[in-house]
Amino acid sequence: MTDLLEQLHSESRKQVEDVIFARKDELRAAFMAKSCEISQTHLKDFDWRVQYVLASDKLANVRVPIATIDLSLKGAEESIKSVEMSREQLKNMISSLECANKAIMQLKT
């Protein structure tokens, strides 16, 4: 956007900047509403548990912790999605969610 503003005459650029600054809260609210339109489905609640797999039908000795996360989603209709993941997959998901949260917090400020 700054590239577009730099192309304007200095007086026009100042007027556009003044309008944007004066309506900053309205523009932010409009951007947030528009981004929420991407999907009507949102996370309502979640539940988690850790299971320790000792063996499988192919291996007698596995001993691997598995995290199971149940996501309660609300949109046009409610549904529950269950996801099983390893420790590494869980760490990656938490890291991704933390990044998404930081991005949302930056939009709020």
Backbone as CSV, one residue per row, in Angstrom:
resi,resn,N_x,N_y,N_z,CA_x,CA_y,CA_z,C_x,C_y,C_z
1,MET,0.818,-1.185,0.000,0.000,0.000,0.000,0.865,1.253,0.000
2,THR,1.992,1.195,0.678,2.875,2.357,0.684,3.404,2.650,-0.709
3,ASP,3.565,1.590,-1.515,4.005,1.800,-2.901,2.970,2.608,-3.673
4,LEU,1.707,2.303,-3.446,0.644,3.045,-4.124,0.601,4.497,-3.657
5,LEU,0.778,4.687,-2.361,0.757,6.060,-1.829,1.931,6.884,-2.354
6,GLU,3.067,6.250,-2.540,4.245,6.970,-3.033,4.058,7.464,-4.454
7,GLN,3.161,6.832,-5.203,2.913,7.239,-6.582,2.036,8.485,-6.666
8,LEU,1.359,8.816,-5.571,0.478,9.980,-5.567,1.255,11.272,-5.357
9,HIS,0.662,12.357,-5.778,1.211,13.688,-5.514,1.209,13.877,-3.997
10,SER,2.139,14.620,-3.470,2.297,14.751,-2.018,1.024,15.268,-1.333
11,GLU,0.318,16.202,-1.969,-0.906,16.735,-1.364,-2.003,15.666,-1.339
12,SER,-2.133,14.915,-2.411,-3.130,13.834,-2.464,-2.773,12.733,-1.478
13,ARG,-1.499,12.423,-1.393,-1.040,11.397,-0.466,-1.391,11.775,0.973
14,LYS,-1.184,13.034,1.320,-1.493,13.512,2.672,-2.982,13.382,2.959
15,GLN,-3.828,13.687,1.993,-5.273,13.578,2.183,-5.689,12.113,2.378
16,VAL,-5.118,11.224,1.586,-5.429,9.806,1.721,-4.971,9.289,3.085
17,GLU,-3.782,9.667,3.511,-3.274,9.246,4.817,-4.157,9.768,5.943
18,ASP,-4.634,11.002,5.829,-5.519,11.571,6.851,-6.827,10.797,6.938
19,VAL,-7.386,10.440,5.781,-8.643,9.679,5.761,-8.429,8.296,6.382
20,ILE,-7.343,7.631,6.014,-7.053,6.300,6.552,-6.868,6.381,8.064
21,PHE,-6.128,7.373,8.542,-5.895,7.518,9.976,-7.206,7.823,10.713
22,ALA,-8.040,8.673,10.148,-9.297,9.042,10.804,-10.263,7.866,10.886
23,ARG,-10.214,6.965,9.911,-11.158,5.835,9.874,-10.471,4.508,10.177
24,LYS,-9.348,4.587,10.886,-8.538,3.411,11.179,-9.350,2.311,11.856
25,ASP,-10.131,2.651,12.873,-10.909,1.641,13.601,-11.968,0.996,12.709
26,GLU,-12.637,1.800,11.883,-13.646,1.259,10.973,-13.004,0.343,9.933
27,LEU,-11.859,0.742,9.411,-11.167,-0.091,8.419,-10.713,-1.413,9.035
28,ARG,-10.188,-1.356,10.254,-9.738,-2.578,10.926,-10.925,-3.518,11.138
29,ALA,-12.061,-2.970,11.596,-13.258,-3.789,11.811,-13.731,-4.414,10.493
30,ALA,-13.676,-3.642,9.423,-14.095,-4.159,8.109,-13.153,-5.272,7.645
31,PHE,-11.844,-5.103,7.847,-10.892,-6.139,7.469,-11.106,-7.411,8.291
32,MET,-11.378,-7.256,9.583,-11.620,-8.415,10.443,-12.896,-9.143,10.001
33,ALA,-13.952,-8.384,9.717,-15.210,-8.998,9.273,-15.002,-9.732,7.959
34,LYS,-14.250,-9.131,7.056,-13.996,-9.756,5.757,-13.189,-11.049,5.927
35,SER,-12.220,-11.037,6.826,-11.419,-12.242,7.031,-12.245,-13.343,7.688
36,CYS,-13.245,-12.979,8.498,-14.118,-13.984,9.124,-15.052,-14.614,8.100
37,GLU,-15.280,-13.955,6.987,-16.147,-14.495,5.947,-15.500,-15.646,5.194
38,ILE,-14.212,-15.851,5.394,-13.512,-16.923,4.704,-14.160,-18.260,5.051
39,SER,-14.506,-18.440,6.313,-15.159,-19.667,6.746,-16.089,-19.357,7.901
40,GLN,-17.279,-19.895,7.850,-18.236,-19.704,8.930,-17.950,-20.643,10.100
41,THR,-17.165,-21.681,9.856,-16.865,-22.654,10.888,-15.772,-22.120,11.810
42,HIS,-15.985,-22.296,13.109,-14.969,-21.885,14.081,-14.897,-22.913,15.208
43,LEU,-13.816,-22.860,15.943,-13.581,-23.788,17.040,-14.413,-23.363,18.243
44,LYS,-15.287,-24.258,18.687,-16.148,-23.974,19.841,-15.481,-24.458,21.126
45,ASP,-14.895,-25.650,21.091,-14.277,-26.244,22.269,-13.326,-27.335,21.813
46,PHE,-12.488,-27.802,22.712,-11.622,-28.927,22.385,-11.383,-29.761,23.630
47,ASP,-11.028,-31.000,23.409,-10.696,-31.928,24.482,-9.475,-32.699,24.017
48,TRP,-8.628,-33.108,24.950,-7.434,-33.832,24.558,-7.156,-34.960,25.545
49,ARG,-6.401,-35.920,25.071,-5.941,-37.009,25.927,-4.660,-37.583,25.318
50,VAL,-3.873,-38.213,26.155,-2.633,-38.845,25.697,-2.755,-40.337,25.948
51,GLN,-2.444,-41.087,24.919,-2.461,-42.542,25.024,-1.032,-43.037,24.806
52,TYR,-0.691,-44.069,25.489,0.648,-44.637,25.348,0.503,-45.983,24.657
53,VAL,0.910,-46.047,23.400,0.800,-47.279,22.608,1.976,-48.179,22.971
54,LEU,1.662,-49.348,23.500,2.705,-50.285,23.922,3.104,-51.245,22.816
55,ALA,2.121,-51.637,21.983,2.399,-52.601,20.913,1.377,-52.410,19.805
56,SER,1.662,-52.998,18.657,0.713,-52.962,17.548,0.607,-54.375,16.970
57,ASP,-0.212,-54.535,15.941,-0.362,-55.860,15.338,0.887,-56.274,14.560
58,LYS,1.764,-55.304,14.263,2.975,-55.615,13.495,4.241,-55.615,14.354
59,LEU,4.213,-54.834,15.434,5.378,-54.741,16.310,4.972,-55.075,17.741
60,ALA,5.798,-55.867,18.407,5.479,-56.279,19.768,5.816,-55.190,20.783
61,ASN,6.737,-54.320,20.429,7.205,-53.326,21.386,7.286,-51.958,20.703
62,VAL,6.279,-51.111,20.887,6.247,-49.811,20.225,6.582,-48.703,21.213
63,ARG,5.821,-48.593,22.284,5.990,-47.593,23.339,6.120,-46.164,22.794
64,VAL,5.015,-45.688,22.226,4.966,-44.345,21.643,3.763,-43.591,22.216
65,PRO,3.973,-42.360,22.715,2.822,-41.576,23.165,2.095,-40.966,21.959
66,ILE,0.783,-41.029,21.990,-0.052,-40.472,20.924,-1.037,-39.507,21.570
67,ALA,-1.094,-38.291,21.060,-2.059,-37.301,21.536,-3.295,-37.366,20.660
68,THR,-4.458,-37.412,21.290,-5.723,-37.384,20.568,-6.424,-36.095,20.945
69,ILE,-6.769,-35.302,19.941,-7.439,-34.024,20.169,-8.792,-34.073,19.485
70,ASP,-9.841,-33.809,20.256,-11.201,-33.733,19.718,-11.563,-32.259,19.581
71,LEU,-11.810,-31.827,18.351,-12.158,-30.438,18.068,-13.660,-30.331,17.864
72,SER,-14.310,-29.524,18.689,-15.740,-29.284,18.550,-15.904,-28.032,17.690
73,LEU,-16.409,-28.224,16.473,-16.519,-27.140,15.502,-17.966,-26.687,15.376
74,LYS,-18.143,-25.384,15.240,-19.483,-24.843,15.062,-19.504,-24.009,13.799
75,GLY,-20.473,-24.254,12.972,-20.671,-23.517,11.731,-22.130,-23.626,11.380
76,ALA,-22.416,-23.983,10.145,-23.798,-24.225,9.747,-24.371,-25.370,10.580
77,GLU,-23.521,-26.312,10.932,-23.907,-27.397,11.835,-22.708,-27.711,12.725
78,GLU,-22.966,-28.302,13.872,-21.890,-28.646,14.798,-21.333,-30.017,14.465
79,SER,-20.020,-30.162,14.630,-19.392,-31.452,14.387,-18.174,-31.586,15.282
80,ILE,-17.733,-32.809,15.461,-16.532,-33.091,16.242,-15.554,-33.828,15.339
81,LYS,-14.362,-33.308,15.249,-13.300,-33.936,14.470,-12.221,-34.398,15.437
82,SER,-11.797,-35.640,15.304,-10.737,-36.187,16.142,-9.458,-36.308,15.342
83,VAL,-8.361,-35.918,15.968,-7.057,-35.954,15.307,-6.067,-36.641,16.233
84,GLU,-5.363,-37.640,15.714,-4.285,-38.292,16.460,-2.962,-37.820,15.905
85,MET,-2.045,-37.501,16.796,-0.740,-37.049,16.324,0.370,-37.450,17.284
86,SER,1.556,-37.537,16.703,2.745,-37.867,17.485,3.201,-36.622,18.245
87,ARG,4.197,-36.791,19.081,4.734,-35.675,19.852,5.243,-34.572,18.921
88,GLU,5.939,-34.951,17.875,6.488,-33.962,16.930,5.373,-33.233,16.180
89,GLN,4.369,-33.957,15.752,3.237,-33.328,15.068,2.506,-32.363,15.998
90,LEU,2.368,-32.747,17.259,1.720,-31.878,18.241,2.525,-30.598,18.448
91,LYS,3.843,-30.724,18.551,4.702,-29.534,18.695,4.553,-28.607,17.495
92,ASN,4.511,-29.173,16.288,4.346,-28.362,15.079,2.997,-27.657,15.062
93,MET,1.933,-28.358,15.481,0.611,-27.745,15.516,0.566,-26.600,16.529
94,ILE,1.130,-26.806,17.704,1.147,-25.754,18.722,1.925,-24.556,18.225
95,SER,3.046,-24.792,17.570,3.848,-23.695,17.016,3.062,-22.915,15.963
96,SER,2.349,-23.624,15.098,1.538,-22.966,14.068,0.419,-22.142,14.689
97,LEU,-0.221,-22.690,15.724,-1.298,-21.959,16.392,-0.776,-20.723,17.112
98,GLU,0.421,-20.822,17.693,1.022,-19.649,18.344,1.310,-18.553,17.319
99,CYS,1.802,-18.931,16.145,2.056,-17.955,15.078,0.760,-17.308,14.608
100,ALA,-0.284,-18.112,14.471,-1.583,-17.571,14.054,-2.118,-16.613,15.114
101,ASN,-1.944,-16.957,16.380,-2.401,-16.085,17.459,-1.646,-14.758,17.447
102,LYS,-0.338,-14.811,17.214,0.441,-13.561,17.134,-0.044,-12.680,15.994
103,ALA,-0.350,-13.295,14.850,-0.836,-12.535,13.708,-2.184,-11.881,14.024
104,ILE,-3.049,-12.614,14.701,-4.355,-12.049,15.078,-4.177,-10.910,16.074
105,MET,-3.283,-11.084,17.034,-3.063,-10.022,18.031,-2.502,-8.771,17.366
106,GLN,-1.671,-8.926,16.355,-1.155,-7.765,15.627,-2.261,-7.055,14.878
107,LEU,-3.228,-7.799,14.368,-4.357,-7.168,13.673,-5.237,-6.391,14.649
108,LYS,-5.320,-6.868,15.885,-6.158,-6.197,16.873,-5.560,-4.890,17.359
109,THR,-4.240,-4.748,17.263,-3.601,-3.509,17.742,-3.405,-2.500,16.661
